[in-house]
Amino acid sequence: MNPTHAVPFVDLIAPHLEMEEELLAVTRAVLRGASFIGGPLVEDFERDFAAYCGASHAIAVNSGTDALRFALIAAGVAPGEAVLTVANTFIATGEAISQTGARPLFVDIDPRTFNLDPELLRDFLQRECVLDQRLRRTIHRRTNRPVTAIVPVHLFGQCADMDPILELAEEYNLTVVEDACQAHGAEVHSAREGRWRKAGSIGRLAAFSFYPGKNLGACGEGGAVTTDDDDLARRVRMLRDHGQSKKYYHDFEGYNGRLDSLQAGFLSAKLRRLPAWNDARRRHAARYTELLRPLAPAVIPPHVPASSRPVFHLYVVQVPDRDGLQSALAAAGIATGLHYPVPLHLQRAYAGLGYRPGDLPRTEQAAQRILSLPMFPQLTDGQITATVAAIAAHLGAPAKHAPETAAPERAVAARV
Ligand SMILES: Cc1ncc(COP(=O)(O)O)c(C=O)c1O
């Protein structure tokens, strides 16, 4: 390994050093107030995060997985039903669906954005489902299950193509729950509304994760549900707190899914920095794309449609010899990631769903070709140029820009 080129995949130390005094002040306040779960810090964060997303309500919960599960349950998804989503996502998307008692049904992706392809969604609904116009119910023919919801995943920090998805959802009477766990602050332009819309304000409900490596990450676990619907917000609040309407009065069985006030305090401090951090990620992405352009088609940078303003939770390129490049970068001290190496429909956990290799060809091809390059707000230009130079060296192409600065190796999160 060449230590002058060491580039971590994500740096979870720098942001916390940058704001250490503020985080310590939050810790002191929580210890002195002894309000550890719920309370004013959680309420303040919920208010500010809802405003940031452009939603009426944010309900802070324990994790992104809980956020998705509570959003689906609150939306009325029930055992015996089916929910449409994609297979190239973190398993939590599938778990949240299955754990409501519903069955995930996977639709293939747009190979350029890696997000749900609305044309294939239409195809799926027309060919594999029947719409009972009178009852306004959509039935999946093969499993005979009512299809009641759709979970578009805004993967890598880029919103799915929401206009056509919302139109299909209206036509087939499906509830849209956004998986915005990787997309804090991402926007998509709605031609039908003539305005940009933020992740978390588009579907009936949306789920966010505050896992530490996310664009907005806690110093532990955390998540949130956003919605404009007062009733759904109330249901999610009850679901996260054992179905309580008031202390020890339980209207239904819920979960222990609350956010700690310490995490809420940390998240409020970080939320104030999120716009600048997202801007930094966008600048780094633009720089990568500029430097990688001469290497096309051996390396394909992320595709950003004109209707999209992503926040680059991850910067994911496509390369034919992905494993070779990943090993070469590792040898040069550059850490990379795979998001995700095995699509959900081919995971052992979902063998029971009956999918086979070849069922989702675009998703499967993406899983072979994708490589996530180092991406975090504090990434330096030297680290970006070093990464691109190492890619160019592996491909036998001349590096356009030599690395300028050395960077020390830092903590690498196991998962982002
Ligand atoms: C797309 C997606 N969905 C759901 C989740 C689940 O979030 P959490 O890890 O906070 O439970 C994650 C986070 O890893 C994610 O990336």
Ligand as a Chemical Component Dictionary entry (heavy atoms), coordinates in Angstrom:
data_LIG
# 
_chem_comp.id                   LIG 
_chem_comp.type                 NON-POLYMER 
_chem_comp.pdbx_formal_charge   0 
_chem_comp.three_letter_code    LIG 
# 
loop_
_chem_comp_atom.comp_id 
_chem_comp_atom.atom_id 
_chem_comp_atom.alt_atom_id 
_chem_comp_atom.type_symbol 
_chem_comp_atom.charge 
_chem_comp_atom.model_Cartn_x 
_chem_comp_atom.model_Cartn_y 
_chem_comp_atom.model_Cartn_z 
_chem_comp_atom.pdbx_ordinal 
LIG C1 C1 C 0 -31.939 2.292 1.306 1  
LIG C2 C2 C 0 -31.955 2.022 2.785 2  
LIG N1 N1 N 0 -33.119 1.646 3.368 3  
LIG C3 C3 C 0 -33.191 1.414 4.685 4  
LIG C4 C4 C 0 -32.096 1.552 5.506 5  
LIG C5 C5 C 0 -32.225 1.209 6.960 6  
LIG O1 O1 O 0 -31.795 2.202 7.812 7  
LIG P1 P1 P 0 -31.187 1.848 9.277 8  
LIG O2 O2 O 0 -29.855 1.211 9.070 9  
LIG O3 O3 O 0 -31.113 3.164 9.957 10 
LIG O4 O4 O 0 -32.158 0.932 9.935 11 
LIG C6 C6 C 0 -30.883 1.968 4.953 12 
LIG C7 C7 C 0 -29.693 2.197 5.803 13 
LIG O5 O5 O 0 -28.756 1.525 5.891 14 
LIG C8 C8 C 0 -30.797 2.184 3.548 15 
LIG O6 O6 O 0 -29.643 2.548 2.980 16 
# 
loop_
_chem_comp_bond.comp_id 
_chem_comp_bond.atom_id_1 
_chem_comp_bond.atom_id_2 
_chem_comp_bond.value_order 
_chem_comp_bond.pdbx_ordinal 
LIG C1 C2 SING 1  
LIG C2 N1 SING 2  
LIG C2 C8 DOUB 3  
LIG N1 C3 DOUB 4  
LIG C3 C4 SING 5  
LIG C4 C5 SING 6  
LIG C4 C6 DOUB 7  
LIG C5 O1 SING 8  
LIG O1 P1 SING 9  
LIG P1 O2 DOUB 10 
LIG P1 O3 SING 11 
LIG P1 O4 SING 12 
LIG C6 C7 SING 13 
LIG C6 C8 SING 14 
LIG C7 O5 DOUB 15 
LIG C8 O6 SING 16 
# 
